[in-house]
């Protein structure tokens, strides 16, 4: 399962989502953090919508972590 957070440094919502993800996931699942500033296409795609959480290429939530959707996605991935 690939967990990706699109973010940028200095984004308070991004930092909070990463903290919340770590609390929920522990150290079991690695989280890949992608800085959108490093890619013009990502900047155009996500802009001010960050943070964006994707699991296996599917957008799960934007702005704030949706724990119910995260837990459902993790449970579906365990099957």
PyMOL Python script that loads the backbone (N, CA, C, O; Angstrom):
from pymol import cmd

cmd.read_pdbstr("""\
ATOM      1  N   UNK A   1       0.845  -1.169   0.000  1.00  0.00           N
ATOM      2  CA  UNK A   1       0.000   0.000   0.000  1.00  0.00           C
ATOM      3  C   UNK A   1       0.892   1.234   0.000  1.00  0.00           C
ATOM      4  O   UNK A   1       1.799   1.361   0.823  1.00  0.00           O
ATOM      5  N   UNK A   2       0.622   2.140  -0.934  1.00  0.00           N
ATOM      6  CA  UNK A   2       1.412   3.373  -1.011  1.00  0.00           C
ATOM      7  C   UNK A   2       0.592   4.539  -0.460  1.00  0.00           C
ATOM      8  O   UNK A   2      -0.510   4.823  -0.930  1.00  0.00           O
ATOM      9  N   UNK A   3       1.156   5.202   0.544  1.00  0.00           N
ATOM     10  CA  UNK A   3       0.517   6.352   1.181  1.00  0.00           C
ATOM     11  C   UNK A   3       1.351   7.577   0.845  1.00  0.00           C
ATOM     12  O   UNK A   3       2.540   7.638   1.158  1.00  0.00           O
ATOM     13  N   UNK A   4       0.706   8.564   0.195  1.00  0.00           N
ATOM     14  CA  UNK A   4       1.407   9.763  -0.258  1.00  0.00           C
ATOM     15  C   UNK A   4       0.673  10.994   0.263  1.00  0.00           C
ATOM     16  O   UNK A   4      -0.552  11.080   0.186  1.00  0.00           O
ATOM     17  N   UNK A   5       1.437  11.941   0.792  1.00  0.00           N
ATOM     18  CA  UNK A   5       0.892  13.239   1.177  1.00  0.00           C
ATOM     19  C   UNK A   5       1.574  14.292   0.318  1.00  0.00           C
ATOM     20  O   UNK A   5       2.796  14.438   0.351  1.00  0.00           O
ATOM     21  N   UNK A   6       0.778  15.024  -0.449  1.00  0.00           N
ATOM     22  CA  UNK A   6       1.283  16.147  -1.230  1.00  0.00           C
ATOM     23  C   UNK A   6       1.213  17.375  -0.342  1.00  0.00           C
ATOM     24  O   UNK A   6       0.161  17.696   0.211  1.00  0.00           O
ATOM     25  N   UNK A   7       2.343  18.061  -0.208  1.00  0.00           N
ATOM     26  CA  UNK A   7       2.427  19.178   0.728  1.00  0.00           C
ATOM     27  C   UNK A   7       3.503  20.151   0.281  1.00  0.00           C
ATOM     28  O   UNK A   7       4.063  20.046  -0.811  1.00  0.00           O
ATOM     29  N   UNK A   8       3.769  21.093   1.158  1.00  0.00           N
ATOM     30  CA  UNK A   8       4.907  21.999   0.984  1.00  0.00           C
ATOM     31  C   UNK A   8       5.369  22.437   2.358  1.00  0.00           C
ATOM     32  O   UNK A   8       4.569  22.476   3.293  1.00  0.00           O
ATOM     33  N   UNK A   9       6.644  22.769   2.501  1.00  0.00           N
ATOM     34  CA  UNK A   9       7.161  23.228   3.793  1.00  0.00           C
ATOM     35  C   UNK A   9       6.445  24.498   4.251  1.00  0.00           C
ATOM     36  O   UNK A   9       6.067  25.342   3.437  1.00  0.00           O
ATOM     37  N   UNK A  10       6.268  24.616   5.551  1.00  0.00           N
ATOM     38  CA  UNK A  10       5.642  25.805   6.108  1.00  0.00           C
ATOM     39  C   UNK A  10       4.124  25.759   6.096  1.00  0.00           C
ATOM     40  O   UNK A  10       3.477  26.740   6.462  1.00  0.00           O
ATOM     41  N   UNK A  11       3.548  24.650   5.687  1.00  0.00           N
ATOM     42  CA  UNK A  11       2.096  24.495   5.634  1.00  0.00           C
ATOM     43  C   UNK A  11       1.632  23.853   6.940  1.00  0.00           C
ATOM     44  O   UNK A  11       1.902  22.679   7.192  1.00  0.00           O
ATOM     45  N   UNK A  12       0.936  24.625   7.759  1.00  0.00           N
ATOM     46  CA  UNK A  12       0.474  24.122   9.050  1.00  0.00           C
ATOM     47  C   UNK A  12      -0.485  22.949   8.919  1.00  0.00           C
ATOM     48  O   UNK A  12      -0.401  21.996   9.693  1.00  0.00           O
ATOM     49  N   UNK A  13      -1.398  23.006   7.948  1.00  0.00           N
ATOM     50  CA  UNK A  13      -2.323  21.891   7.747  1.00  0.00           C
ATOM     51  C   UNK A  13      -1.577  20.629   7.320  1.00  0.00           C
ATOM     52  O   UNK A  13      -1.939  19.522   7.719  1.00  0.00           O
ATOM     53  N   UNK A  14      -0.537  20.801   6.508  1.00  0.00           N
ATOM     54  CA  UNK A  14       0.275  19.658   6.067  1.00  0.00           C
ATOM     55  C   UNK A  14       0.961  19.010   7.260  1.00  0.00           C
ATOM     56  O   UNK A  14       0.950  17.789   7.412  1.00  0.00           O
ATOM     57  N   UNK A  15       1.557  19.844   8.104  1.00  0.00           N
ATOM     58  CA  UNK A  15       2.234  19.328   9.293  1.00  0.00           C
ATOM     59  C   UNK A  15       1.260  18.575  10.192  1.00  0.00           C
ATOM     60  O   UNK A  15       1.587  17.511  10.718  1.00  0.00           O
ATOM     61  N   UNK A  16       0.061  19.130  10.366  1.00  0.00           N
ATOM     62  CA  UNK A  16      -0.929  18.487  11.224  1.00  0.00           C
ATOM     63  C   UNK A  16      -1.387  17.156  10.642  1.00  0.00           C
ATOM     64  O   UNK A  16      -1.562  16.186  11.379  1.00  0.00           O
ATOM     65  N   UNK A  17      -1.585  17.099   9.316  1.00  0.00           N
ATOM     66  CA  UNK A  17      -1.997  15.842   8.705  1.00  0.00           C
ATOM     67  C   UNK A  17      -0.927  14.767   8.903  1.00  0.00           C
ATOM     68  O   UNK A  17      -1.251  13.611   9.174  1.00  0.00           O
ATOM     69  N   UNK A  18       0.329  15.141   8.771  1.00  0.00           N
ATOM     70  CA  UNK A  18       1.408  14.174   8.958  1.00  0.00           C
ATOM     71  C   UNK A  18       1.467  13.669  10.399  1.00  0.00           C
ATOM     72  O   UNK A  18       1.695  12.481  10.631  1.00  0.00           O
ATOM     73  N   UNK A  19       1.264  14.556  11.357  1.00  0.00           N
ATOM     74  CA  UNK A  19       1.239  14.149  12.760  1.00  0.00           C
ATOM     75  C   UNK A  19       0.074  13.190  12.997  1.00  0.00           C
ATOM     76  O   UNK A  19       0.241  12.147  13.629  1.00  0.00           O
ATOM     77  N   UNK A  20      -1.108  13.548  12.486  1.00  0.00           N
ATOM     78  CA  UNK A  20      -2.289  12.704  12.669  1.00  0.00           C
ATOM     79  C   UNK A  20      -2.112  11.341  12.003  1.00  0.00           C
ATOM     80  O   UNK A  20      -2.529  10.319  12.550  1.00  0.00           O
ATOM     81  N   UNK A  21      -1.496  11.328  10.828  1.00  0.00           N
ATOM     82  CA  UNK A  21      -1.240  10.056  10.147  1.00  0.00           C
ATOM     83  C   UNK A  21      -0.293   9.181  10.955  1.00  0.00           C
ATOM     84  O   UNK A  21      -0.524   7.982  11.108  1.00  0.00           O
ATOM     85  N   UNK A  22       0.768   9.781  11.471  1.00  0.00           N
ATOM     86  CA  UNK A  22       1.719   9.011  12.278  1.00  0.00           C
ATOM     87  C   UNK A  22       1.054   8.442  13.518  1.00  0.00           C
ATOM     88  O   UNK A  22       1.322   7.304  13.902  1.00  0.00           O
ATOM     89  N   UNK A  23       0.188   9.228  14.145  1.00  0.00           N
ATOM     90  CA  UNK A  23      -0.527   8.741  15.329  1.00  0.00           C
ATOM     91  C   UNK A  23      -1.433   7.568  14.967  1.00  0.00           C
ATOM     92  O   UNK A  23      -1.538   6.603  15.724  1.00  0.00           O
ATOM     93  N   UNK A  24      -2.081   7.652  13.822  1.00  0.00           N
ATOM     94  CA  UNK A  24      -3.009   6.597  13.401  1.00  0.00           C
ATOM     95  C   UNK A  24      -2.278   5.357  12.899  1.00  0.00           C
ATOM     96  O   UNK A  24      -2.682   4.233  13.197  1.00  0.00           O
ATOM     97  N   UNK A  25      -1.205   5.556  12.141  1.00  0.00           N
ATOM     98  CA  UNK A  25      -0.520   4.437  11.499  1.00  0.00           C
ATOM     99  C   UNK A  25       0.632   3.880  12.319  1.00  0.00           C
ATOM    100  O   UNK A  25       1.005   2.719  12.151  1.00  0.00           O
ATOM    101  N   UNK A  26       1.196   4.686  13.195  1.00  0.00           N
ATOM    102  CA  UNK A  26       2.403   4.265  13.884  1.00  0.00           C
ATOM    103  C   UNK A  26       3.540   4.214  12.881  1.00  0.00           C
ATOM    104  O   UNK A  26       3.571   4.993  11.929  1.00  0.00           O
ATOM    105  N   UNK A  27       4.455   3.318  13.087  1.00  0.00           N
ATOM    106  CA  UNK A  27       5.599   3.227  12.173  1.00  0.00           C
ATOM    107  C   UNK A  27       5.444   2.066  11.196  1.00  0.00           C
ATOM    108  O   UNK A  27       6.395   1.707  10.501  1.00  0.00           O
ATOM    109  N   UNK A  28       4.248   1.478  11.140  1.00  0.00           N
ATOM    110  CA  UNK A  28       4.036   0.306  10.299  1.00  0.00           C
ATOM    111  C   UNK A  28       4.078   0.649   8.815  1.00  0.00           C
ATOM    112  O   UNK A  28       4.780  -0.002   8.041  1.00  0.00           O
ATOM    113  N   UNK A  29       3.327   1.669   8.424  1.00  0.00           N
ATOM    114  CA  UNK A  29       3.236   2.032   7.010  1.00  0.00           C
ATOM    115  C   UNK A  29       4.061   3.281   6.728  1.00  0.00           C
ATOM    116  O   UNK A  29       3.865   4.306   7.381  1.00  0.00           O
ATOM    117  N   UNK A  30       4.976   3.216   5.771  1.00  0.00           N
ATOM    118  CA  UNK A  30       5.746   4.413   5.437  1.00  0.00           C
ATOM    119  C   UNK A  30       4.874   5.422   4.689  1.00  0.00           C
ATOM    120  O   UNK A  30       4.030   5.056   3.872  1.00  0.00           O
ATOM    121  N   UNK A  31       5.097   6.671   4.985  1.00  0.00           N
ATOM    122  CA  UNK A  31       4.371   7.756   4.326  1.00  0.00           C
ATOM    123  C   UNK A  31       5.359   8.492   3.439  1.00  0.00           C
ATOM    124  O   UNK A  31       6.402   8.950   3.906  1.00  0.00           O
ATOM    125  N   UNK A  32       5.032   8.604   2.165  1.00  0.00           N
ATOM    126  CA  UNK A  32       5.882   9.364   1.244  1.00  0.00           C
ATOM    127  C   UNK A  32       5.336  10.783   1.185  1.00  0.00           C
ATOM    128  O   UNK A  32       4.166  10.991   0.864  1.00  0.00           O
ATOM    129  N   UNK A  33       6.180  11.751   1.494  1.00  0.00           N
ATOM    130  CA  UNK A  33       5.789  13.154   1.456  1.00  0.00           C
ATOM    131  C   UNK A  33       6.378  13.763   0.193  1.00  0.00           C
ATOM    132  O   UNK A  33       7.584  13.689  -0.043  1.00  0.00           O
ATOM    133  N   UNK A  34       5.501  14.372  -0.623  1.00  0.00           N
ATOM    134  CA  UNK A  34       5.928  14.977  -1.880  1.00  0.00           C
ATOM    135  C   UNK A  34       5.752  16.487  -1.776  1.00  0.00           C
ATOM    136  O   UNK A  34       4.647  16.981  -1.552  1.00  0.00           O
ATOM    137  N   UNK A  35       6.848  17.210  -1.941  1.00  0.00           N
ATOM    138  CA  UNK A  35       6.845  18.669  -1.923  1.00  0.00           C
ATOM    139  C   UNK A  35       6.396  19.154  -3.299  1.00  0.00           C
ATOM    140  O   UNK A  35       7.114  18.978  -4.284  1.00  0.00           O
ATOM    141  N   UNK A  36       5.211  19.762  -3.372  1.00  0.00           N
ATOM    142  CA  UNK A  36       4.679  20.167  -4.676  1.00  0.00           C
ATOM    143  C   UNK A  36       5.472  21.308  -5.309  1.00  0.00           C
ATOM    144  O   UNK A  36       5.362  21.543  -6.512  1.00  0.00           O
ATOM    145  N   UNK A  37       6.268  22.019  -4.512  1.00  0.00           N
ATOM    146  CA  UNK A  37       7.048  23.129  -5.070  1.00  0.00           C
ATOM    147  C   UNK A  37       8.101  22.657  -6.059  1.00  0.00           C
ATOM    148  O   UNK A  37       8.567  23.434  -6.893  1.00  0.00           O
ATOM    149  N   UNK A  38       8.476  21.399  -5.973  1.00  0.00           N
ATOM    150  CA  UNK A  38       9.540  20.877  -6.817  1.00  0.00           C
ATOM    151  C   UNK A  38       9.068  20.452  -8.204  1.00  0.00           C
ATOM    152  O   UNK A  38       9.875  20.017  -9.027  1.00  0.00           O
ATOM    153  N   UNK A  39       7.763  20.575  -8.471  1.00  0.00           N
ATOM    154  CA  UNK A  39       7.220  20.093  -9.743  1.00  0.00           C
ATOM    155  C   UNK A  39       6.097  21.021 -10.181  1.00  0.00           C
ATOM    156  O   UNK A  39       5.092  21.161  -9.484  1.00  0.00           O
ATOM    157  N   UNK A  40       6.269  21.652 -11.334  1.00  0.00           N
ATOM    158  CA  UNK A  40       5.272  22.615 -11.825  1.00  0.00           C
ATOM    159  C   UNK A  40       3.904  21.972 -12.043  1.00  0.00           C
ATOM    160  O   UNK A  40       2.876  22.593 -11.773  1.00  0.00           O
ATOM    161  N   UNK A  41       3.888  20.742 -12.527  1.00  0.00           N
ATOM    162  CA  UNK A  41       2.612  20.054 -12.752  1.00  0.00           C
ATOM    163  C   UNK A  41       1.881  19.818 -11.434  1.00  0.00           C
ATOM    164  O   UNK A  41       0.661  19.968 -11.365  1.00  0.00           O
ATOM    165  N   UNK A  42       2.616  19.453 -10.396  1.00  0.00           N
ATOM    166  CA  UNK A  42       1.986  19.242  -9.088  1.00  0.00           C
ATOM    167  C   UNK A  42       1.509  20.561  -8.496  1.00  0.00           C
ATOM    168  O   UNK A  42       0.443  20.613  -7.882  1.00  0.00           O
ATOM    169  N   UNK A  43       2.283  21.627  -8.672  1.00  0.00           N
ATOM    170  CA  UNK A  43       1.848  22.945  -8.188  1.00  0.00           C
ATOM    171  C   UNK A  43       0.547  23.347  -8.861  1.00  0.00           C
ATOM    172  O   UNK A  43      -0.366  23.854  -8.209  1.00  0.00           O
ATOM    173  N   UNK A  44       0.462  23.121 -10.170  1.00  0.00           N
ATOM    174  CA  UNK A  44      -0.758  23.464 -10.902  1.00  0.00           C
ATOM    175  C   UNK A  44      -1.926  22.579 -10.475  1.00  0.00           C
ATOM    176  O   UNK A  44      -3.059  23.049 -10.366  1.00  0.00           O
ATOM    177  N   UNK A  45      -1.653  21.314 -10.236  1.00  0.00           N
ATOM    178  CA  UNK A  45      -2.709  20.359  -9.886  1.00  0.00           C
ATOM    179  C   UNK A  45      -3.257  20.596  -8.478  1.00  0.00           C
ATOM    180  O   UNK A  45      -4.471  20.587  -8.274  1.00  0.00           O
ATOM    181  N   UNK A  46      -2.364  20.809  -7.506  1.00  0.00           N
ATOM    182  CA  UNK A  46      -2.787  20.886  -6.114  1.00  0.00           C
ATOM    183  C   UNK A  46      -2.870  22.302  -5.558  1.00  0.00           C
ATOM    184  O   UNK A  46      -3.725  22.584  -4.719  1.00  0.00           O
ATOM    185  N   UNK A  47      -1.999  23.194  -6.009  1.00  0.00           N
ATOM    186  CA  UNK A  47      -2.040  24.589  -5.573  1.00  0.00           C
ATOM    187  C   UNK A  47      -2.312  24.755  -4.095  1.00  0.00           C
ATOM    188  O   UNK A  47      -1.521  24.315  -3.261  1.00  0.00           O
ATOM    189  N   UNK A  48      -3.422  25.386  -3.766  1.00  0.00           N
ATOM    190  CA  UNK A  48      -3.788  25.659  -2.376  1.00  0.00           C
ATOM    191  C   UNK A  48      -4.620  24.544  -1.758  1.00  0.00           C
ATOM    192  O   UNK A  48      -5.077  24.685  -0.624  1.00  0.00           O
ATOM    193  N   UNK A  49      -4.831  23.436  -2.471  1.00  0.00           N
ATOM    194  CA  UNK A  49      -5.648  22.337  -1.950  1.00  0.00           C
ATOM    195  C   UNK A  49      -4.896  21.473  -0.946  1.00  0.00           C
ATOM    196  O   UNK A  49      -5.489  20.588  -0.330  1.00  0.00           O
ATOM    197  N   UNK A  50      -3.606  21.713  -0.773  1.00  0.00           N
ATOM    198  CA  UNK A  50      -2.799  20.856   0.088  1.00  0.00           C
ATOM    199  C   UNK A  50      -3.180  21.021   1.549  1.00  0.00           C
ATOM    200  O   UNK A  50      -3.710  22.063   1.935  1.00  0.00           O
ATOM    201  N   UNK A  51      -2.923  20.028   2.350  1.00  0.00           N
ATOM    202  CA  UNK A  51      -2.365  18.728   2.009  1.00  0.00           C
ATOM    203  C   UNK A  51      -3.403  17.840   1.333  1.00  0.00           C
ATOM    204  O   UNK A  51      -4.603  17.941   1.586  1.00  0.00           O
ATOM    205  N   UNK A  52      -2.904  16.976   0.475  1.00  0.00           N
ATOM    206  CA  UNK A  52      -3.745  15.986  -0.189  1.00  0.00           C
ATOM    207  C   UNK A  52      -3.180  14.613   0.156  1.00  0.00           C
ATOM    208  O   UNK A  52      -1.990  14.354  -0.021  1.00  0.00           O
ATOM    209  N   UNK A  53      -4.048  13.744   0.650  1.00  0.00           N
ATOM    210  CA  UNK A  53      -3.656  12.383   1.002  1.00  0.00           C
ATOM    211  C   UNK A  53      -4.153  11.436  -0.074  1.00  0.00           C
ATOM    212  O   UNK A  53      -5.339  11.414  -0.403  1.00  0.00           O
ATOM    213  N   UNK A  54      -3.234  10.657  -0.616  1.00  0.00           N
ATOM    214  CA  UNK A  54      -3.564   9.611  -1.579  1.00  0.00           C
ATOM    215  C   UNK A  54      -3.128   8.261  -1.038  1.00  0.00           C
ATOM    216  O   UNK A  54      -2.072   8.128  -0.419  1.00  0.00           O
ATOM    217  N   UNK A  55      -3.954   7.277  -1.283  1.00  0.00           N
ATOM    218  CA  UNK A  55      -3.581   5.902  -0.972  1.00  0.00           C
ATOM    219  C   UNK A  55      -3.745   5.104  -2.250  1.00  0.00           C
ATOM    220  O   UNK A  55      -4.825   5.050  -2.839  1.00  0.00           O
ATOM    221  N   UNK A  56      -2.646   4.484  -2.668  1.00  0.00           N
ATOM    222  CA  UNK A  56      -2.602   3.709  -3.904  1.00  0.00           C
ATOM    223  C   UNK A  56      -3.152   4.499  -5.088  1.00  0.00           C
ATOM    224  O   UNK A  56      -3.891   3.966  -5.916  1.00  0.00           O
ATOM    225  N   UNK A  57      -2.778   5.785  -5.156  1.00  0.00           N
ATOM    226  CA  UNK A  57      -3.136   6.621  -6.291  1.00  0.00           C
ATOM    227  C   UNK A  57      -4.525   7.232  -6.244  1.00  0.00           C
ATOM    228  O   UNK A  57      -4.898   7.973  -7.153  1.00  0.00           O
ATOM    229  N   UNK A  58      -5.298   6.942  -5.210  1.00  0.00           N
ATOM    230  CA  UNK A  58      -6.652   7.485  -5.088  1.00  0.00           C
ATOM    231  C   UNK A  58      -6.684   8.566  -4.009  1.00  0.00           C
ATOM    232  O   UNK A  58      -6.239   8.341  -2.884  1.00  0.00           O
ATOM    233  N   UNK A  59      -7.212   9.741  -4.359  1.00  0.00           N
ATOM    234  CA  UNK A  59      -7.310  10.820  -3.385  1.00  0.00           C
ATOM    235  C   UNK A  59      -8.306  10.446  -2.306  1.00  0.00           C
ATOM    236  O   UNK A  59      -9.459  10.115  -2.584  1.00  0.00           O
ATOM    237  N   UNK A  60      -7.837  10.506  -1.071  1.00  0.00           N
ATOM    238  CA  UNK A  60      -8.668  10.134   0.065  1.00  0.00           C
ATOM    239  C   UNK A  60      -9.256  11.370   0.745  1.00  0.00           C
ATOM    240  O   UNK A  60     -10.434  11.385   1.103  1.00  0.00           O
ATOM    241  N   UNK A  61      -8.435  12.403   0.920  1.00  0.00           N
ATOM    242  CA  UNK A  61      -8.928  13.631   1.538  1.00  0.00           C
ATOM    243  C   UNK A  61      -7.977  14.776   1.247  1.00  0.00           C
ATOM    244  O   UNK A  61      -6.827  14.579   0.854  1.00  0.00           O
ATOM    245  N   UNK A  62      -8.498  15.988   1.453  1.00  0.00           N
ATOM    246  CA  UNK A  62      -7.736  17.220   1.259  1.00  0.00           C
ATOM    247  C   UNK A  62      -7.938  18.112   2.469  1.00  0.00           C
ATOM    248  O   UNK A  62      -9.010  18.117   3.073  1.00  0.00           O
ATOM    249  N   UNK A  63      -6.914  18.860   2.819  1.00  0.00           N
ATOM    250  CA  UNK A  63      -7.028  19.837   3.901  1.00  0.00           C
ATOM    251  C   UNK A  63      -6.855  19.238   5.277  1.00  0.00           C
ATOM    252  O   UNK A  63      -5.911  19.581   5.989  1.00  0.00           O
ATOM    253  N   UNK A  64      -7.741  18.361   5.657  1.00  0.00           N
ATOM    254  CA  UNK A  64      -7.678  17.710   6.966  1.00  0.00           C
ATOM    255  C   UNK A  64      -7.854  16.212   6.793  1.00  0.00           C
ATOM    256  O   UNK A  64      -8.508  15.750   5.859  1.00  0.00           O
ATOM    257  N   UNK A  65      -7.268  15.477   7.694  1.00  0.00           N
ATOM    258  CA  UNK A  65      -7.344  14.024   7.636  1.00  0.00           C
ATOM    259  C   UNK A  65      -8.758  13.561   7.976  1.00  0.00           C
ATOM    260  O   UNK A  65      -9.322  13.946   9.000  1.00  0.00           O
ATOM    261  N   UNK A  66      -9.317  12.737   7.106  1.00  0.00           N
ATOM    262  CA  UNK A  66     -10.620  12.116   7.327  1.00  0.00           C
ATOM    263  C   UNK A  66     -10.348  10.712   7.867  1.00  0.00           C
ATOM    264  O   UNK A  66     -10.086   9.782   7.104  1.00  0.00           O
ATOM    265  N   UNK A  67     -10.414  10.572   9.187  1.00  0.00           N
ATOM    266  CA  UNK A  67     -10.057   9.307   9.826  1.00  0.00           C
ATOM    267  C   UNK A  67     -10.946   8.153   9.396  1.00  0.00           C
ATOM    268  O   UNK A  67     -10.462   7.033   9.232  1.00  0.00           O
ATOM    269  N   UNK A  68     -12.227   8.399   9.211  1.00  0.00           N
ATOM    270  CA  UNK A  68     -13.118   7.307   8.820  1.00  0.00           C
ATOM    271  C   UNK A  68     -12.767   6.792   7.426  1.00  0.00           C
ATOM    272  O   UNK A  68     -12.776   5.583   7.197  1.00  0.00           O
ATOM    273  N   UNK A  69     -12.461   7.685   6.499  1.00  0.00           N
ATOM    274  CA  UNK A  69     -12.061   7.249   5.157  1.00  0.00           C
ATOM    275  C   UNK A  69     -10.702   6.551   5.187  1.00  0.00           C
ATOM    276  O   UNK A  69     -10.487   5.569   4.476  1.00  0.00           O
ATOM    277  N   UNK A  70      -9.784   7.064   6.015  1.00  0.00           N
ATOM    278  CA  UNK A  70      -8.477   6.432   6.134  1.00  0.00           C
ATOM    279  C   UNK A  70      -8.617   5.009   6.668  1.00  0.00           C
ATOM    280  O   UNK A  70      -8.036   4.074   6.118  1.00  0.00           O
ATOM    281  N   UNK A  71      -9.376   4.853   7.725  1.00  0.00           N
ATOM    282  CA  UNK A  71      -9.549   3.526   8.315  1.00  0.00           C
ATOM    283  C   UNK A  71     -10.229   2.571   7.346  1.00  0.00           C
ATOM    284  O   UNK A  71      -9.862   1.398   7.279  1.00  0.00           O
ATOM    285  N   UNK A  72     -11.213   3.054   6.594  1.00  0.00           N
ATOM    286  CA  UNK A  72     -11.882   2.208   5.603  1.00  0.00           C
ATOM    287  C   UNK A  72     -10.913   1.779   4.506  1.00  0.00           C
ATOM    288  O   UNK A  72     -10.920   0.623   4.083  1.00  0.00           O
ATOM    289  N   UNK A  73     -10.078   2.716   4.046  1.00  0.00           N
ATOM    290  CA  UNK A  73      -9.100   2.397   3.003  1.00  0.00           C
ATOM    291  C   UNK A  73      -8.075   1.397   3.510  1.00  0.00           C
ATOM    292  O   UNK A  73      -7.692   0.480   2.783  1.00  0.00           O
ATOM    293  N   UNK A  74      -7.628   1.564   4.741  1.00  0.00           N
ATOM    294  CA  UNK A  74      -6.654   0.629   5.314  1.00  0.00           C
ATOM    295  C   UNK A  74      -7.254  -0.751   5.487  1.00  0.00           C
ATOM    296  O   UNK A  74      -6.595  -1.758   5.231  1.00  0.00           O
ATOM    297  N   UNK A  75      -8.504  -0.800   5.922  1.00  0.00           N
ATOM    298  CA  UNK A  75      -9.180  -2.089   6.088  1.00  0.00           C
ATOM    299  C   UNK A  75      -9.367  -2.775   4.727  1.00  0.00           C
ATOM    300  O   UNK A  75      -9.195  -3.988   4.613  1.00  0.00           O
ATOM    301  N   UNK A  76      -9.713  -2.010   3.716  1.00  0.00           N
ATOM    302  CA  UNK A  76      -9.892  -2.562   2.364  1.00  0.00           C
ATOM    303  C   UNK A  76      -8.560  -3.075   1.811  1.00  0.00           C
ATOM    304  O   UNK A  76      -8.522  -4.066   1.082  1.00  0.00           O
ATOM    305  N   UNK A  77      -7.480  -2.396   2.163  1.00  0.00           N
ATOM    306  CA  UNK A  77      -6.160  -2.801   1.693  1.00  0.00           C
ATOM    307  C   UNK A  77      -5.644  -4.063   2.343  1.00  0.00           C
ATOM    308  O   UNK A  77      -4.771  -4.739   1.800  1.00  0.00           O
ATOM    309  N   UNK A  78      -6.186  -4.384   3.514  1.00  0.00           N
ATOM    310  CA  UNK A  78      -5.764  -5.586   4.233  1.00  0.00           C
ATOM    311  C   UNK A  78      -6.412  -6.858   3.701  1.00  0.00           C
ATOM    312  O   UNK A  78      -6.012  -7.965   4.062  1.00  0.00           O
ATOM    313  N   UNK A  79      -7.403  -6.698   2.849  1.00  0.00           N
ATOM    314  CA  UNK A  79      -8.134  -7.872   2.343  1.00  0.00           C
ATOM    315  C   UNK A  79      -7.392  -8.573   1.248  1.00  0.00           C
ATOM    316  O   UNK A  79      -7.873  -9.575   0.719  1.00  0.00           O
TER     317      UNK A  79
END
""", "prot")
cmd.dss("prot")
cmd.show_as("cartoon", "prot")
cmd.util.cbc("prot")
cmd.orient("prot")
